[in-house]
Amino acid sequence: MMNEKGMSKMTSKENAVLKKAAWKLLSTAVIALSLAGMYSLQSDGAEKESTVVISKFYGAGGKEGVFSNDFIELYNPGTQDISLEGYILGYSSGRIEGMAGSTISSDGIREEKFIDLAGTIPAGGYYLICGEENACPNEGYQIEKYNRQWKGLIIDNQATVTVKLYKGKEPVDMISTEGSSCKDMISENTIVTRSGKRGTEDAYLGRIRTFYWSDKVTGEYEKQYEPCCSYGAADGGGV
C-alpha cells in the first residue's frame, strides 16, 4: 500500500507483527542482561573453596633431635573454617627397609601409612599431628600441644619422604623431599617447610625449603618455624 508521497504504508496487521517482534527482541535483551549480571555477581562474589595444605613436617629418624616428637603441621589459608571430616593423611618413605621411618615392606614394596583426621581448622589456623617421641635433650623444643596423636609414626630424616593429604580418595596436597632441593640437607636439626610468610593466604603455596634449627636461632625465627596447633585435641591427646 502506497501513501500520497509514494512510500509504502504498513497495514495494521504488518504493524502489529513488527511491534510483537520488537517486544520479543527487547525482552530477550533484558533477560540476557539480567542473566549476565546475575552470573557476574556470582562470579565476583563467590568465595574460592578453601583447601587445607601441608605446611611443614619434621622427622628425626629415631635419633636425638631438636623436637621432642616427629610432627606434621597442616594450615588453613582461607577465610572460612574447614571441617576435617573425610580427610586422611598419608606418609611414606623410600628409605632402606628396616631403617627408622622406612615404609618399605619385606617384599621390597613401598607402602603408605594412613591416619584419619578429625575436628576443624579455623580460618588462618593450624592443625598439628604429633608422631613418636625422639631422644630430645632438655634444652630442645618440647611439643606439649597438638591436635592429633599418630602413635607409631616415625618420620625419616633423609630425603626420601612424601607426605600426602587426601579428601576421601582424592589427593589434595603433597609435600616431598624426594628429587628436590632438600636433598642432602635433611637432618634431625631441620624442618621441611613451604616457603612464604606465615599467616598470609599464599604462605605455603611456594617451593619447599629446609630450616636449620640451631643455638643461633632468634626468637623471631623460632616463632616463624615452631610447630603450631589452633584448638583443643581432636582425640584426647595434647592440651
N, C-alpha and C positions, 0 to 999 in steps of 0.2 A: 504494500500500500504506500503510495507516494503522497507527500504533503504538497502545499502550494509552492514551496521552494524547490521542489523536485527531489527532496530527500525522502528516503524510505521511512515509514512510520510503523512502529511495532503495534501489533494488535494487543488487546488486553490479555489474551492468552499467552502470547510471547513475553509480555512484560511480567506476568506472574511467574513464568518459568525462570526468567532471569533473576527475579528477586529471590526465588527459592534457592537457586544455585548460589547466589551471593551470600545468603544467610548460612547455607551449608558450609561454604568456604570459610566464612568468618568464625563459625562455631568450631570448625576443625582447627583453625589457627589458635583460638582461645584455649582449647583443650591441650594442644601441643605445648603452648607456652606454660600452661599450668603444670603439666607433667614435667616439663624441663625444670621449672622452678622447684617442684617437689623433689625431684631426683638430685638437683643441685644442693638443696638443703640437706638431704640425706647424706650426700657425699661429703659435704663440707662439715656437717655437724656430727657425723658418726665417728665415735672414737675407735681407734685401732684396737683390736683384741690384744690384751696384754699377754705376754709369754714369759714364763719363768726361764731363767738362764742359769747355767752353772758358772759361778763367779770365780771359784778357786778350789784347789784341793791341796792337801799336804800328806805326805807319807814318809815315815822314817824307815820303812822296810824292816821293822823289827829291831832296829838299832836304837841307841840313845839319840834323842832328837831334841829340838828346841821346844816342841809342844808335847804336852802330856799324853795326847792322843792323836792318831791319824784322824783327818776330817775331810768332809766335802761341804762346801758352802753354796747355797742357792740364793738367787737375788730376783726380786720382782721390780723391774724398771718402770712399770706402768703406774697409772694414777688410780687404779682400782685394785681392791683386794682380790687375791686369787686363791680359790679352793684347790687343795692338792688331791682331792678325791680322784682316783683313777690314774694318778701319776706314779711312775715306777722309776727308780734309779738303778742303773746297771754299772758294774765295774768289771774290767778285765785287764789282764797283764800278760804280755808275751815273754816274761822272764822265764828262765830255765825252770823246768818242773822241779818242785821241791824247795825252791828258794822262796824267801819271805815275800808275800804279796803276789806270787805267781798264780795264775788260774789255768795253767797248762795241765791237762789230765795225764794220768799214767800212760794213756794211749797216744799222747802227743797232740791232743786236740785242745785248742784254746776255747775255754768256756767263759761264760759271763755270770757273775753273781748278781742277784737282784734283791731289792727291798721295796716294799710298798710304802708310800708316803701318806701322811695324814695331817689334818689341820689346815690352816690358812696362812698365806704370806701376805701381810699388809702391803699397801702401796709403798714402794720405796723401801721395803723391808727385806730381811734376810731369814734364812732357814738353815740351821746347822745340823749336819748329820755327823755324829761322833763315833769314830771307829775304835779299834783296840788301843790299849794303853801302850805307851812307849817308856823306855827307861829314861824318863826326863829328869834332869838334875833339878835340885831345889830352886835354883835361880832361873829355871826355864819357865815357859808360859803354861800355867795350869788351866786347862779347859774345864770350867765348872758349870757353865750354862750352855745348853744345847736343846734342840727341838726333838731330835730322834736319835736313839742309840742303835748302832748297827754292830751287834756283837759278832765277833769273828772277822770283822773287816780289817785286813792289813793291806795298806796301800804301798805298793812297790816304790822305792826311791830311785829307780832307774828310768831311763827314757823309753819305757815300754808300756806305759799306762794309757788306757782310754776310759773315760767316764761318760756315760750317756744318760740322758733324761728322756723318758718316754711318757706320752699321754695315751693310755691304753696300749695299743701295739705300735703306735706311730712315734718314731723318734722326733723330738722337738729341739734338742740341743745336744752338743757334744764338745768335750774338751779333751785333747790328747797330746801327749808329748812325743808320740811316735813320728819320726820323719820331720820333726820341727826344729826350730832354732834352739829349743830347750835341750837338745841332745848334749850329753856330757856336762850339763850344768845342774842336773838333778842331784840332790843330796839330802841328808837329814836336816840340813840347815836352810833349805829353800822351799818356798811356796810357789806352786804353779798357779798363775792368775791371768785373767784377761786384762789387757791394757785399758786405760781410761780412768777418769777421776771418779772416785767412789761417790755415790749419791746422785749422779747425773743419769739422765734417761738412757744415754748411749754408753754408760760406764763400762759395760763388759761385752761390747759387740765387736771389739777390735781383735788384734792378734794376741796370742798368749805370750807370756813372758815369765821369767822367774824372778823372785825377790829373795835376796840373800839376807838371812837374819843373823846379826852378829852383835857383839857388845857395843858397836858404834851406831846402832840403830837409834834414831832420835824418837822422842815422844810423838812427833807428828807422823813419822812413818809407821810407828807401832800402831797408832790409831787407824792408819790407812789400810794396813795389811793384817791386823789381828782378826781372827775368826769372829763372826757376829751371828747372833740369833735375835729375833724380834718379838718373841712372845713365849709363853709357857710351853713346857714339853708336851709333845703330842701323844706320848705313850708312857708317861710316868717317870721317865728318866730326866735328869737335869733339873734346873731350877727355873 
